[in-house]
Structures are given as structure tokens and as C-alpha cells.
Amino acid sequence: MPPLLRFAAFETSSEWCSVALYSDGEIAALERRAGQRHSELALPMLERLLADAGLTAARLDAVAFGAGPGSFTGLRIACGIAQGLALARDLPVLGISSLEAIAQESGATRVVACVDARMREVYYAALEKDGARWREVISTRCIAPLAAPRPPGDDWLGAGNGFAVYGNLGLTKVLPEVHPIALAVAQLAAPRLAAGEGVDAAAAAPLYVRDKVAFTREELASR
């Protein structure tokens, strides 16, 4: 890992707002339950982390963000903040899957990440740790909970608030309180940024998975 790699990481895809600062192999992070205040909280949280480290935003080498899937508004906020910081300083940007961040935060090596997507669906993936990265055994999708495919084997940990809403979905152990955080985003982004995987800020984009955000009146009436 380059000794002077420094970058900020943002995760705002859930009700939590979290920011991390990676500096010379060390990660400092802050997290707050934000409600709808992510855009108000994120940059002041970064300023606090930078001040504590004796740094300024001008010393950053890159910016990472939780790309989703998750709250559409939250994803746009994280991506927009990352782009704003990067464009002003000509820095690379890297989006990290929020489901991968959940897997990383869980502490397990085989994880079914499941996030409530509203509209009686979940964002869902099964991921297995492969060295410093995660490999998708079941690719990321938006799906009805009972239709979600089960990964092979019986040693999978379920993580994410989808399990709080829809139950264990056939898994023996679940941790519904686990959510994506900027610390996990930073852990996952560090080796990728070091390998040059960042993109131009203008090319950064959220991973929505689903385009639709609400039922129509007709759909609601038929349910």
C-alpha cells in the first residue's frame, strides 16, 4: 500500500450518515443516525476528521463512496459529495457496493446481504470473502424476499435490515442491525485505489439496481 495514500469515504445509503478518513494505513471514522440530514452532516464530519488528523481536503489523494443499492436520495448525496470534492482537486473517485460494505462490516466470510428496498422487495446478494475482496455467489438484485435464491451450503450469515422486516429467509443466523458504514467502504477502497481503480469524478455514478421508487395509485389499489 502506498505510504501516503489519503482519501475520504462517505456512506449515506441508509438512515445512518458515516464518514471515514484513510491516512497512511490508518482509518478514523464518524457515524450519526441522520434521518434526512445526510447532506447537512457529511461535510462537517469530514472537516472534523481532517482537523483531528492535522490535514486539509487539499491533502486528499482520492474520494470513495457507498454506491448502493440503497436510498435513492442517500446514494445521490454520497456520490454528489464525492464528485464535488474530487472535481475541485482533480482526484479519482471510487464507488463501493453498499451490500459489499455490509458483508465487510459483518465480520463473517460468507454473507447474505439483504436491505429493505421498500415496495415489498429487498436488495439482495450473497458474497464470499476472497482474499481482500468479496466475490458475488449470487449477484446483486432487487427481488421479492420469498423469491430470493438461497446460496449453496448452510454456513451463511445474514446481514442487513431486510432480515428485520422479512424474517430470517431460511438462514440460521442473521444480524439485521448490520448496515453499511464508511469505515467498511474505506477498508474495501484502499487496495483498489492503490491499484489505480478510481475513475474520473464525472464518471462516478450510484448503483440504483431499481429505477422505480414508489407504487402508482393503480398498483396500490390492486394490492
N, C-alpha and C positions, 0 to 999 in steps of 0.2 A: 504494500500500500504506500503511495507517495506520502512522505512525511509531512508535507504542508497542505494536504487536501483539506479544504474547509468548505462546508456547504450548509445551507439551511434546508429543513424539511418541514412540510406542512401536511396535516391530516384533518380535514373538515367534512368528511363524508357521512358522519353520524351526528348525534346531538353533542358530541364532545369536540372541542377545539384543542388541538395539540400542535406544538411546535418544537422542533429539535434543532440543535446546532452541533454538527460534527466538526471537530477541530483536532487535527493531528492524532487521530485514532480514538479520541475520547468523545462521548456524546452526552450533552446536557439537554434536558427536555422539561417542558412545562405543559400542563393539561388542565383544562377547565370545562365543566359542563356549560355549554354555551347557549342552548336553546336556539334562537335565531340571531345570535350576536357574533357569529364567527368572523365576519368581516371587520367588526369593531375590535375584536380581541387579538387577532392573529399577529398583526404587525407590532403592537406594543409588547406582546410576549416575546417576539424575536428580538426587539430592542433590549429587553431585559436580559435575555440570554447573551447577546453580544456584549452588553455592558459588563456583565459578570465575568466574561472571558477576556475583557480588555480589548475587544475587537470592534470594528465598524463593518457595515454592509459592504464597504468598498474592498474589504479583505476576502470576501467570499469568492470561491472558485466555481461554484455551481449552485443550482437550486433543485430540490426534489419535492415531489408532492404525491399525496394519495390520489390516484387517478380514478378510483372507483372499481366496481359499481357502488352506488350509494345514493344519498340525497342529491338530486339534480342540482339544487341551489348550492349545496355544500361543495360539490365537485367543481362547479364553475368558480366558486370563491378561491379554492386552493389553486386551481390552475391559473386563474387570473393574477393572484398574488405572485405566484412563481414566475409567470411571464413578465409582470411588471418589474420585479427585481432583476430578472435576467436581461431584459431588453435594455435597461438603462446602463448595464455594465457589460453587455455582450457575453453573457455566461451561458453555458449549456444547461438544459433542463431535462429532468428525467421523471417520468411518471411511474409509479409503483402500484400494482394492483392492491386494492384495499382488502380483498379476500386473502391475498398472499400475506399482507401485513397481519391479518387476524391469525393466520397459521403460524407466523413467526412469533407473535405475542403469546400464543397458547403454550409454548414450551414443548409441545409434542413433535413427533416426526411424521405422523400420518394424520392429517386433519381434514375433516369435512367442514368447510367454512360456509355458513348459512346466515344470511342477513335478510331481515324482513323488508320486502320491496313494496309493501302495501298492495292493494288491489288483489289480495289473496294469492300472492306469489312471493317467491324468495329469490335472492341472488345466491347462487349455489356453485360450489366447486369442491372437488376432492384433490388435495395436494399432498405430495410426499417429499420429504427433505432429501435433496440430492447434493451432498457437499454443502456449499454455501448458498445454494439456490433451492427453489421449490419447483417440482415437476407436477404438471397437472395430470392426474389419473382420470379425472372427469373434468372436462373443460368448463370454464365459466359460462353460466347461462342464467336466464330468468325463467322460472318454472313454477308450476303449482307444487306445493310442498309434497303432497302424496304421490306426485308423478316423478319426483326427483330420483334418479337412478342411485342405487346403493353401490359403493365401491367394493371390490372383492376383499375377502378376509374379515376378521372380526376385531381387529386391534385399532380401529379408527376412533379418534376423539372428535366430537362435535363441538364447534366453537362459533359463537355469534348469536345475536339476538333473535334470529329466526327460530331457534330452539325454544326460546322463552314464549314465543307466540304460538308455535305449532307443535310443541312437544318434541320428544326425542327422535322422531322419524326413523325408528328402528335401531338406533345406536344405543350402546350400553352406557356410555359416559358422555355427558355434554357439559360444556361451560358456557352458558348463554350470556354471561356477563362480559366475556372477552370481546373487545371491539378494536378496530384498527387505530393505532396511535403513531404519532410522528417518530417516536423512538424506533419502532419496528421499521418504518419507512426508511429511516436513516441507516439502520443496520443492513437493509437489503440494497439500498442505493450505493453505499460506499464502494464495494468491489466493482459494481457496474460503471460508476462514474470513473473510477480509476482505470477501467478498461476502455474508456472513451465512448461509452454507450449513450451519453447525453445527446440531445438534439437541439437544434436552434429553437429559441423561445417561441417563434411564430408557428412552429410545427407541433408544439405540445398541445395535447387535447385530452379531455376526460374520457373515461371508458364508461359509457352510459349503459350498454348492454340492451336496454329497453328504451324506445323512443317515447312511449306513452306514459303520461304522468297521472291520469285520472280517468275514471269511467265516464262515458257520456250519460246523459239523462235516460236515454233509451236502455242502455246497458244496466243502469241502476234499477230501472223499473222492472227489468226482466229477472232480477236476482231475488 
